[in-house]
Structure formats: structure tokens, C-alpha cells
Amino acid sequence: MFATKRVYFKLAGIAAALAMGATVSVGAIAADITGAGATFPYAVYTKWAEAYKAATGNQVNYQGIGSSGGVKQIKAKTVDFGGSDAPVSEADLDAAGLVQFPSVMGAVTIVVNLPGMESGKLKLDGETAAEIFRGAITKWNDPAIAKLNPGIKLPDTAITVSHRSDGSGTTYVFTHYLAKQSVAFKRDVGAGNTVNWPANAVGGKGNPGVAANVQKIAGAIGYVDIADAMKNKMIFAALKNKAGNYIVPNQDAVADAASGANFKVKGMAPDLLDQAHKNAWPITSATYVLAYEKGADATKQKGIVDFFTWSLNNGQKLAEDLGFVPLPKPVVKMVEAEMKNIK
């Protein structure tokens, strides 16, 4: 979720681990494991890996290369587990012999660079956001934006769309949301890990690349996960949800969006977009882990189960501190049951 280079997590300190109050017993002897994929959960996996090593001595290395890269690498068997914000379909899971489960939930946020604008003051609805991101609205003082923001003086500044240049689960989530709002967006831009962005768009690698472009280009608008937006102190837009309320992305709004979701589906990937709860953040998503049902190295397979079991039971506060929302306890139990298929 930050840089895309491989990071080897260092010992965080035994005292920190003891403070976590570990409740899950993990085998003292386990192989180091490697993962790669989505940048969205990168900060969470970093923190979890640091605390996990401090508690158990076992090392987890995760490379943030984007969701498309994570799916490719797990299918190529070059990593022990993959990370993807775009869930793999039931058919593909079965064909590849993969297990998929969510690890944490978060928000894709709309961020802007409008000098003098306070976070949460700019209001957008789904249709207007779709028009902006497909290049149909090109100035900030466009009547469609002005109508949603009475009393706010909007500048006659050109809009630059900042987007992911790599295959991205964040793009998958964001474009699927906009495609639900606008037939024109779905037709012109599309919905998926990579799409056809308009002429007034500039690409950046990873969520950090999108955030950097928004920060340096006056009039820019982009989409990043909530952790990157918080880390970079970016200006959020408020977004109108399905219930008709303008919501600023936060942990309660993500939790409310997921409150009625059915995680019992194959692959544990319910649609969390544009939920009906009055406080739901419209662009809510879980991020997913992919592992083989039957791996070549039983010790590494056990290592995957041990790491995520430990993290889901002991790392929730770390996820919350980064702006993410932990899985509800019943869903954690479902994930633990699903991980029993990893052998």
C-alpha cells in the first residue's frame, strides 16, 4: 500500500508483542512465508507481520505489487499467498485449487486537491463522480458540481483525474461502484482492474502513486484507500449514499456498510458497494487472501494459517489504528473454518 519494493519486516520488540495480549497458540517452528499483491492492505500486513514476528519469531514477507500481480504470482506459485482487493470468481478458485478469504475491510475514498477546501465539505453524488472520472465534467465550477455545493465558491480550475497505472483491486472496486451509478461510465471507461481512463487523466503506481499525483497537481481528483488518505492528510469528498445521506469515509460507515453482508458465499466475497444502511460508506470493500488448498510445502501452508489466525485474533487494534475495519467476530470464525481447507 506504500512502496512496491519487497520489505523484510524487522523484529518489533518482545515488549510490544506482550502488550498485544496474544490469545492464539502458534507453533514455535514454522517456515518463513512470502506473499504479494494488493497495496490496499499493505500497511496492515506490515504491522501484523512485525507483531507476529515479535510474538512467534516467524517471518512474513509481503510485497505490494497490486492485485493483478498478486493473483498472477499465486497462480504461478512464486509466492505462498496472494493478496487481492478484486475477489477471484468461484470458477477460477475451483479451477486453480485456491482458497479465498477476507482479512480486513476498508474504504476507497475520493480525494481532491482544492486549496482552501476543508475535508468533507465538498459534496459529490455517484452520478456526478462518474461524470468527473469519465472526463465529461472538466472544470470544478461545472454547474453539476455547483448544484451539489450551494454556498461554496468553486474555482474555474481544470480537473485532472489521478488513477492507478497498474492492475489494481482498488481500481476494480472504485470503477464497479461508478459503473453502478452511470451507464455512460460503464460504456466509456469500464469496470475492472484496468480500464480506459479519459484524456485528462494521469496514472500513478499503487495507491501511493495516485495520492502523490493528487497532492502535487492543483485541481486533481483521485481515489485511494482510507489508510493512504489518512497518512497523507488528504482532503476527502463527502459522497451521497444509497439512503440519500452525504457520508465522510470513516470506520463506522464501513462497518455499517458491511453489517448486512452475507460472507457465507463461495470465496467469502459479498458485494459491499452502495449498501442501503443510512450511514453506509458507498465504496466499501474487503481485501482477500489467496492460498492453495493443497500446497507443495506443508510447513508453509501451516505458516499461512498460523499467521492469519494470529493476526485476526490479535491484530485488530493495529488495523483500526490505520483506518481499517476489522472483520466482525462471526466472520473471523468463518475465516478460521475456511482456512482448515489449506493443507
C-alpha positions as CSV (number, residue, x, y, z in Angstrom):
1,M,0.0,0.0,0.0
2,F,3.1,2.3,0.3
3,A,6.2,1.4,-1.8
4,T,6.1,-1.6,-4.1
5,K,9.5,-2.9,-3.2
6,R,9.9,-6.0,-1.2
7,V,10.1,-5.2,2.5
8,Y,11.5,-7.6,5.1
9,F,9.8,-6.9,8.4
10,K,12.1,-6.5,11.4
11,L,11.7,-7.5,15.0
12,A,9.3,-5.1,16.7
13,G,10.3,-6.0,20.2
14,I,9.1,-8.6,22.7
15,A,7.5,-6.0,24.9
16,A,5.3,-4.9,22.1
17,A,4.2,-8.4,21.5
18,L,3.4,-9.0,25.1
19,A,1.3,-5.8,25.1
20,M,-0.8,-7.3,22.3
21,G,-2.0,-10.0,24.7
22,A,-1.8,-12.9,22.3
23,T,-4.7,-15.4,22.7
24,V,-3.9,-17.8,19.9
25,S,-1.3,-20.5,20.2
26,V,1.0,-20.7,17.2
27,G,3.6,-23.4,16.5
28,A,7.0,-22.3,17.6
29,I,8.6,-23.9,14.5
30,A,7.3,-22.7,11.1
31,A,8.8,-21.7,7.8
32,D,9.0,-18.1,6.8
33,I,6.3,-17.3,4.3
34,T,6.1,-14.8,1.4
35,G,3.1,-13.0,-0.1
36,A,2.5,-10.4,-2.8
37,G,-0.4,-8.5,-4.2
38,A,-2.8,-5.7,-3.3
39,T,-1.4,-2.4,-2.0
40,F,-4.7,-1.7,-0.2
41,P,-3.8,-3.9,2.9
42,Y,-0.1,-3.4,2.7
43,A,0.1,-1.2,5.9
44,V,-2.0,-3.8,7.8
45,Y,0.1,-6.8,6.7
46,T,3.2,-4.8,7.6
47,K,2.1,-4.1,11.2
48,W,0.7,-7.6,11.6
49,A,4.0,-9.2,10.4
50,E,6.1,-7.1,12.8
51,A,3.9,-8.0,15.8
52,Y,3.7,-11.6,14.7
53,K,7.4,-12.0,14.4
54,A,7.9,-10.4,17.8
55,A,5.4,-12.9,19.3
56,T,6.5,-16.0,17.5
57,G,9.8,-15.5,15.8
58,N,8.3,-16.4,12.4
59,Q,8.7,-14.0,9.5
60,V,6.2,-12.9,6.9
61,N,7.4,-11.0,3.8
62,Y,4.7,-9.2,1.8
63,Q,5.3,-7.3,-1.4
64,G,2.7,-4.6,-2.5
65,I,2.6,-5.0,-6.3
66,G,-1.1,-4.6,-7.0
67,S,-4.0,-7.1,-7.0
68,S,-3.4,-8.3,-10.6
69,G,0.2,-9.1,-9.8
70,G,-0.8,-10.9,-6.6
71,V,-3.3,-13.2,-8.5
72,K,-0.6,-13.9,-11.2
73,Q,2.0,-14.7,-8.6
74,I,-0.1,-17.1,-6.5
75,K,-1.2,-18.9,-9.7
76,A,2.4,-19.1,-10.8
77,K,3.3,-20.5,-7.4
78,T,6.1,-17.9,-6.9
79,V,4.6,-16.9,-3.5
80,D,2.9,-18.7,-0.7
81,F,-0.1,-16.5,-0.6
82,G,-1.6,-13.7,-2.8
83,G,-3.5,-10.6,-1.9
84,S,-6.3,-9.1,-4.0
85,D,-9.0,-6.5,-3.5
86,A,-10.8,-7.8,-6.5
87,P,-12.2,-11.2,-5.4
88,V,-11.4,-14.2,-7.7
89,S,-14.5,-15.8,-9.1
90,E,-15.8,-19.2,-7.9
91,A,-15.0,-20.8,-11.2
92,D,-11.4,-19.5,-11.1
93,L,-10.9,-20.6,-7.5
94,D,-12.1,-24.1,-8.3
95,A,-10.0,-24.3,-11.5
96,A,-6.8,-23.2,-9.7
97,G,-7.4,-25.1,-6.5
98,L,-7.4,-21.9,-4.4
99,V,-8.9,-20.9,-1.1
100,Q,-10.0,-17.3,-0.7
101,F,-10.9,-15.4,2.4
102,P,-11.2,-11.8,3.6
103,S,-8.7,-10.4,6.0
104,V,-9.8,-6.8,6.7
105,M,-12.3,-4.2,5.5
106,G,-11.8,-0.6,4.4
107,A,-12.9,2.2,2.2
108,V,-11.9,3.5,-1.2
109,T,-12.1,7.3,-0.8
110,I,-12.3,10.2,-3.3
111,V,-9.6,12.8,-2.6
112,V,-9.1,16.2,-4.1
113,N,-6.5,19.0,-4.3
114,L,-8.5,22.2,-4.0
115,P,-6.7,24.8,-2.0
116,G,-8.8,26.2,0.8
117,M,-11.3,23.3,0.7
118,E,-11.8,21.6,4.1
119,S,-12.0,17.8,4.2
120,G,-15.6,16.6,3.9
121,K,-17.0,20.0,2.8
122,L,-17.1,19.1,-1.0
123,K,-20.2,17.0,-1.7
124,L,-20.5,14.6,-4.6
125,D,-23.1,12.1,-5.6
126,G,-22.4,8.9,-7.6
127,E,-23.6,10.2,-10.9
128,T,-21.6,13.4,-10.7
129,A,-18.5,11.5,-9.6
130,A,-18.9,9.2,-12.5
131,E,-19.1,12.1,-14.9
132,I,-15.9,13.6,-13.5
133,F,-14.0,10.3,-13.7
134,R,-15.1,9.6,-17.2
135,G,-13.9,13.1,-18.3
136,A,-17.3,14.6,-19.1
137,I,-17.0,17.2,-16.3
138,T,-13.7,19.0,-16.7
139,K,-13.9,22.1,-14.5
140,W,-14.5,22.4,-10.8
141,N,-17.1,25.2,-11.2
142,D,-19.2,23.0,-13.5
143,P,-23.0,23.5,-12.8
144,A,-23.4,19.9,-11.8
145,I,-20.8,20.2,-9.0
146,A,-22.1,23.7,-8.1
147,K,-25.6,22.4,-7.7
148,L,-24.5,19.9,-5.0
149,N,-22.4,22.5,-3.2
150,P,-24.5,25.7,-2.7
151,G,-22.7,28.4,-0.8
152,I,-19.2,27.1,-1.8
153,K,-17.2,29.1,-4.2
154,L,-15.7,26.6,-6.6
155,P,-12.7,27.6,-8.8
156,D,-12.6,27.7,-12.5
157,T,-9.8,25.1,-12.4
158,A,-9.3,22.2,-14.8
159,I,-9.9,18.8,-13.3
160,T,-7.1,16.2,-13.5
161,V,-8.1,12.6,-12.8
162,S,-5.5,10.6,-11.0
163,H,-5.7,6.9,-11.4
164,R,-3.8,3.7,-10.9
165,S,-1.4,2.8,-13.8
166,D,-1.0,-0.8,-12.6
167,G,-3.6,-3.6,-12.5
168,S,-5.4,-2.7,-9.3
169,G,-8.1,-4.1,-7.0
170,T,-8.7,-0.6,-5.7
171,T,-9.5,0.4,-9.3
172,Y,-11.7,-2.7,-9.6
173,V,-13.7,-1.6,-6.5
174,F,-13.9,2.0,-7.5
175,T,-14.9,1.5,-11.1
176,H,-17.5,-1.1,-10.3
177,Y,-19.1,1.5,-7.9
178,L,-19.1,4.2,-10.6
179,A,-20.4,1.7,-13.2
180,K,-23.4,1.1,-10.9
181,Q,-24.1,4.8,-10.9
182,S,-23.7,5.5,-14.6
183,V,-24.3,3.6,-17.8
184,A,-22.1,6.1,-19.6
185,F,-19.2,5.5,-17.3
186,K,-19.5,1.7,-17.8
187,R,-19.6,2.2,-21.5
188,D,-16.8,4.7,-21.9
189,V,-14.4,3.7,-19.1
190,G,-15.5,0.2,-18.0
191,A,-15.1,-1.6,-14.7
192,G,-12.2,-3.8,-13.7
193,N,-8.6,-3.9,-12.6
194,T,-7.6,-1.8,-15.6
195,V,-9.9,0.5,-17.6
196,N,-10.0,3.1,-20.3
197,W,-9.4,6.4,-18.4
198,P,-10.2,9.7,-20.1
199,A,-7.7,12.1,-21.8
200,N,-7.5,14.4,-18.7
201,A,-6.1,11.5,-16.6
202,V,-2.7,10.8,-15.2
203,G,-1.6,7.4,-13.9
204,G,0.4,6.5,-10.7
205,K,1.7,3.2,-9.5
206,G,0.0,1.9,-6.4
207,N,-2.2,3.9,-4.0
208,P,0.9,6.0,-3.1
209,G,1.3,7.0,-6.7
210,V,-2.3,8.2,-7.0
211,A,-2.0,10.1,-3.7
212,A,1.2,11.7,-4.8
213,N,-0.3,12.9,-8.1
214,V,-3.3,14.4,-6.3
215,Q,-1.1,16.2,-3.9
216,K,1.1,17.8,-6.5
217,I,-1.5,18.8,-9.1
218,A,-3.8,21.6,-8.3
219,G,-7.4,20.6,-9.2
220,A,-6.6,16.9,-9.2
221,I,-9.1,14.3,-8.0
222,G,-8.3,10.6,-7.3
223,Y,-9.2,7.5,-5.4
224,V,-7.1,5.9,-2.7
225,D,-7.7,3.6,0.3
226,I,-8.6,5.3,3.5
227,A,-5.2,4.5,5.1
228,D,-3.2,6.3,2.5
229,A,-5.6,9.2,2.6
230,M,-5.2,9.5,6.3
231,K,-1.5,9.0,6.3
232,N,-1.1,11.8,3.7
233,K,-3.7,14.1,5.4
234,M,-5.6,14.4,2.2
235,I,-8.9,16.2,1.5
236,F,-11.8,13.8,1.4
237,A,-15.0,14.4,-0.5
238,A,-18.3,13.6,1.1
239,L,-20.3,11.1,-1.0
240,K,-24.1,10.7,-1.2
241,N,-25.0,7.1,-0.3
242,K,-28.0,5.0,-1.4
243,A,-30.1,6.2,1.6
244,G,-29.6,9.8,0.3
245,N,-27.1,10.9,3.0
246,Y,-23.8,12.6,2.4
247,I,-21.1,10.5,4.2
248,V,-17.5,11.1,5.0
249,P,-15.4,7.9,4.9
250,N,-14.8,6.5,8.4
251,Q,-14.6,3.2,10.2
252,D,-18.2,3.4,11.5
253,A,-19.5,4.0,7.9
254,V,-17.5,1.0,6.6
255,A,-18.8,-1.3,9.4
256,D,-22.4,-0.2,8.7
257,A,-21.9,-0.9,5.0
258,A,-20.8,-4.5,5.9
259,S,-23.4,-5.1,8.6
260,G,-25.9,-6.9,6.4
261,A,-23.4,-8.7,4.1
262,N,-23.5,-12.4,3.6
263,F,-20.0,-13.8,3.9
264,K,-21.2,-17.4,3.5
265,V,-20.9,-17.2,-0.3
266,K,-18.2,-19.2,-2.0
267,G,-15.0,-17.3,-1.8
268,M,-16.4,-15.2,1.1
269,A,-16.8,-12.1,-1.2
270,P,-20.2,-10.4,-0.8
271,D,-20.8,-7.2,-2.7
272,L,-20.4,-4.3,-0.2
273,L,-20.8,-1.5,-2.6
274,D,-23.6,1.1,-2.3
275,Q,-25.4,-0.6,0.7
276,A,-28.7,0.7,1.9
277,H,-27.8,1.4,5.6
278,K,-28.4,5.1,6.3
279,N,-24.7,5.6,7.4
280,A,-23.1,3.2,4.9
281,W,-20.0,4.5,3.1
282,P,-20.8,3.7,-0.6
283,I,-17.4,2.4,-1.7
284,T,-16.7,-0.2,1.0
285,S,-14.7,-3.3,0.3
286,A,-12.9,-6.2,1.9
287,T,-9.5,-7.3,0.8
288,Y,-8.8,-11.0,0.2
289,V,-6.1,-13.6,0.7
290,L,-5.5,-16.4,-1.8
291,A,-3.7,-19.7,-0.9
292,Y,-3.6,-23.2,-2.3
293,E,-5.9,-25.9,-0.9
294,K,-3.1,-28.4,-1.4
295,G,0.4,-26.8,-1.3
296,A,3.7,-28.4,-2.0
297,D,5.2,-27.4,1.3
298,A,3.0,-28.4,4.3
299,T,5.1,-26.2,6.7
300,K,4.5,-23.1,4.6
301,Q,0.8,-23.9,4.3
302,K,0.6,-24.2,8.1
303,G,2.5,-20.9,8.3
304,I,-0.2,-19.1,6.3
305,V,-2.9,-20.4,8.6
306,D,-0.9,-19.6,11.7
307,F,-0.2,-16.0,10.6
308,F,-3.7,-15.1,9.6
309,T,-5.2,-16.9,12.6
310,W,-2.9,-14.9,14.9
311,S,-3.5,-11.6,13.1
312,L,-7.3,-11.9,13.0
313,N,-7.4,-12.6,16.7
314,N,-4.6,-10.3,17.9
315,G,-4.0,-7.6,15.3
316,Q,-7.4,-5.9,15.2
317,K,-6.3,-2.8,17.1
318,L,-3.4,-2.4,14.7
319,A,-5.9,-2.4,11.8
320,E,-8.1,0.1,13.4
321,D,-5.2,2.5,14.1
322,L,-4.5,2.5,10.4
323,G,-8.1,3.4,9.5
324,F,-9.3,-0.1,8.5
325,V,-12.2,-2.0,10.0
326,P,-11.7,-5.5,11.5
327,L,-13.9,-8.4,10.3
328,P,-16.8,-9.0,12.7
329,K,-16.2,-11.8,15.1
330,P,-18.7,-14.2,13.4
331,V,-16.8,-13.6,10.1
332,V,-13.5,-14.3,11.8
333,K,-14.9,-17.7,12.9
334,M,-16.0,-18.4,9.3
335,V,-12.5,-17.5,8.0
336,E,-10.9,-19.8,10.5
337,A,-13.2,-22.6,9.3
338,E,-12.3,-21.8,5.7
339,M,-8.6,-21.9,6.4
340,K,-8.9,-25.5,7.5
341,N,-9.1,-26.2,3.7
342,I,-5.4,-25.0,3.4
343,K,-3.4,-28.2,3.7
